[in-house]
C-alpha cells in the first residue's frame, strides 16, 4: 500500500470522528461537511491504489468514484449523490439560516449513519486490502 494511501485513510478516519464530535455539539452543517470529506478521502485512497498517482483535486464524489472504478450498490449510490450535492451548499452557503433549517439534527444523524455504512463498505475495497 502506498504511503499516500495510508495518509488518505488516516484523514478519512479523522474526519469521520470529527463528524461524530460535530453531531454531539449540534453543529449539523459540519456533520454533513465532514461526512462528505470522509467519503471523498476514502475514494482518493482507492484512486491512489488504482491509478498509482495522486488523485485529482476535486470534491466531486461521483467523478472520484468513476476515476477509481468504484461502483456503489444502488442505495449507496443514491446517498453518495445526495451528499455530493449537499457538499456544495455546506461549502458555499448563501443563507446560513436556510442551510441550518435544511439540515436539522434528524437529517444530520441520518447522513452520519449512512456515511458510516458507505465508509465501512469502501474500506473493504479490494485495492485497500493489500
SELO-343897 format. One record per residue (C-alpha): x, z, y; residue in one letter. Coordinates in steps of 0.5 Angstrom, whole numbers, padded with zeros to 4 digits, always signed. Layout:
N
XZYA
...
END
This chain:
130
+0000+0000+0000X
+0003-0002+0007X
+0004+0004+0012X
+0000+0001+0017X
-0006+0001+0012X
-0005+0008+0011X
-0005+0009+0018X
-0012+0006+0019X
-0014+0010+0013X
-0012+0017+0016X
-0015+0015+0023X
-0022+0013+0020X
-0022+0020+0017X
-0020+0023+0023X
-0026+0019+0027X
-0031+0021+0021X
-0029+0028+0022X
-0030+0027+0030X
-0037+0024+0029X
-0038+0031+0025X
-0036+0035+0031X
-0040+0031+0036X
-0046+0032+0031X
-0045+0039+0032X
-0044+0039+0039X
-0050+0035+0040X
-0046+0029+0043X
-0051+0024+0040X
-0048+0018+0043X
-0041+0020+0041X
-0043+0021+0034X
-0045+0013+0034X
-0039+0011+0037X
-0034+0015+0032X
-0038+0013+0026X
-0037+0005+0028X
-0030+0007+0029X
-0029+0010+0022X
-0032+0004+0019X
-0028-0001+0024X
-0022+0002+0022X
-0023+0002+0014X
-0025-0005+0015X
-0018-0006+0018X
-0014-0002+0013X
-0017-0007+0008X
-0015-0013+0012X
-0008-0011+0012X
-0008-0011+0005X
-0012-0017+0004X
-0008-0021+0009X
-0002-0018+0009X
-0001-0017+0017X
-0004-0013+0023X
-0012-0014+0024X
-0015-0018+0030X
-0016-0014+0036X
-0024-0014+0035X
-0029-0008+0035X
-0034-0013+0031X
-0035-0011+0024X
-0038-0017+0022X
-0032-0021+0024X
-0028-0016+0021X
-0032-0016+0014X
-0031-0023+0014X
-0024-0024+0015X
-0023-0018+0010X
-0027-0021+0005X
-0032-0015+0004X
-0039-0017+0002X
-0043-0011+0003X
-0049-0009-0001X
-0056-0012+0003X
-0058-0005+0005X
-0051-0003+0008X
-0050-0010+0011X
-0056-0009+0015X
-0054-0002+0017X
-0047-0005+0019X
-0051-0010+0023X
-0054-0004+0027X
-0048+0000+0028X
-0045-0006+0030X
-0050-0008+0036X
-0050+0000+0038X
-0043+0000+0039X
-0044-0005+0045X
-0049+0000+0048X
-0044+0006+0047X
-0038+0003+0049X
-0041+0000+0056X
-0047+0003+0058X
-0051+0001+0064X
-0056+0007+0064X
-0054+0014+0061X
-0061+0017+0060X
-0064+0011+0057X
-0058+0011+0052X
-0059+0018+0051X
-0066+0017+0049X
-0065+0011+0044X
-0060+0016+0040X
-0064+0023+0039X
-0061+0028+0034X
-0065+0025+0029X
-0062+0018+0030X
-0055+0020+0030X
-0056+0024+0024X
-0058+0018+0020X
-0053+0014+0023X
-0048+0019+0021X
-0051+0020+0014X
-0051+0012+0013X
-0044+0012+0016X
-0041+0017+0010X
-0044+0012+0005X
-0041+0006+0008X
-0034+0009+0008X
-0035+0012+0001X
-0036+0005-0001X
-0031+0002+0003X
-0025+0007+0000X
-0027+0005-0007X
-0025-0003-0005X
-0020-0006-0010X
-0015-0007-0004X
-0015+0000-0003X
-0014+0003-0010X
-0007+0001-0011X
END
